[in-house]
Structures are given as structure tokens and as C-alpha cells.
């Protein structure tokens, strides 16, 4: 159902795969930036980077679902 709604909204597998790769870059950026903040805020900054790091597999799998026509007909 979600895949069908995304397809109707114009999202394609390449869009989700690109978003997945972009979140990997965002995660690395946040992680590097976490090393530059003071010790009191470092834990929160690292948790934020790890949270964003959980997004890529989800986005990639949604992109794979958009690529599979049987999921759209369903």
C-alpha cells in the first residue's frame, strides 16, 4: 500500500536509492561533526549520527520495492 502510494506520488526507485546514499553521507558528516563539539554535547551528537545511520537500509529497500512491478500490482 505504501509502495503504491509512493509510486502514484511520482517517487521512483532511483529517487529512494539516491536518498539512501545521501543519508550515508549525512551520517558520516554528523559523526565527524560530533567529534568537534565539546564533551557535554558529544553523546547527543553521536546518537543523532547513529539515528540517521539507520535510515539508509530502509530507504534502499523501499526503492527496491518500487522497482519490483509485482509489488505495485498487489
C-alpha positions as CSV (number, residue, x, y, z in Angstrom):
1,X,0.0,0.0,0.0
2,X,2.8,2.4,0.9
3,X,4.7,1.5,-2.2
4,X,1.7,2.0,-4.4
5,X,1.1,5.5,-2.8
6,X,4.8,6.5,-3.3
7,X,4.6,5.3,-6.9
8,X,1.4,7.4,-7.6
9,X,3.1,10.4,-5.9
10,X,5.9,10.1,-8.5
11,X,8.7,8.5,-6.4
12,X,10.8,6.1,-8.3
13,X,13.4,3.6,-7.2
14,X,16.3,5.8,-8.2
15,X,15.0,8.6,-6.0
16,X,15.0,6.3,-2.9
17,X,18.3,4.8,-3.7
18,X,19.8,8.3,-4.1
19,X,18.2,9.4,-0.8
20,X,19.7,6.3,0.8
21,X,23.2,7.2,-0.4
22,X,22.7,10.8,0.7
23,X,21.8,9.7,4.2
24,X,25.0,7.8,4.4
25,X,26.9,11.0,3.6
26,X,24.8,12.9,6.2
27,X,25.5,10.2,8.8
28,X,29.3,10.5,8.2
29,X,29.1,14.3,8.3
30,X,27.2,14.3,11.6
31,X,29.6,11.8,13.0
32,X,32.7,13.8,12.1
33,X,31.0,17.0,13.4
34,X,30.3,15.2,16.7
35,X,34.0,14.9,17.2
36,X,34.3,18.7,17.1
37,X,31.7,19.6,19.8
38,X,32.5,19.8,23.5
39,X,32.3,16.7,25.7
40,X,28.9,17.6,27.2
41,X,27.2,17.6,23.8
42,X,29.2,14.8,22.1
43,X,26.9,12.0,23.2
44,X,23.8,13.6,21.8
45,X,25.6,14.4,18.6
46,X,26.8,10.8,18.2
47,X,23.3,9.5,18.9
48,X,22.0,11.8,16.2
49,X,24.5,10.4,13.7
50,X,23.6,6.8,14.6
51,X,19.9,7.6,14.3
52,X,20.4,9.0,10.8
53,X,22.6,5.9,10.1
54,X,19.6,3.7,10.5
55,X,17.8,5.3,7.5
56,X,19.8,4.0,4.5
57,X,18.7,0.4,4.6
58,X,15.0,1.3,4.9
59,X,15.2,3.8,2.1
60,X,17.1,1.3,-0.1
61,X,14.6,-1.5,0.5
62,X,11.6,0.9,-0.3
63,X,13.4,1.8,-3.5
64,X,13.8,-1.9,-4.3
65,X,10.1,-2.4,-3.7
66,X,9.3,0.4,-6.1
67,X,11.5,-1.3,-8.7
68,X,9.5,-4.5,-8.4
69,X,6.3,-4.3,-10.6
70,X,4.6,-7.2,-8.7
71,X,4.6,-5.1,-5.5
72,X,2.7,-2.3,-7.3
73,X,0.0,-4.5,-8.7
74,X,-0.6,-6.3,-5.5
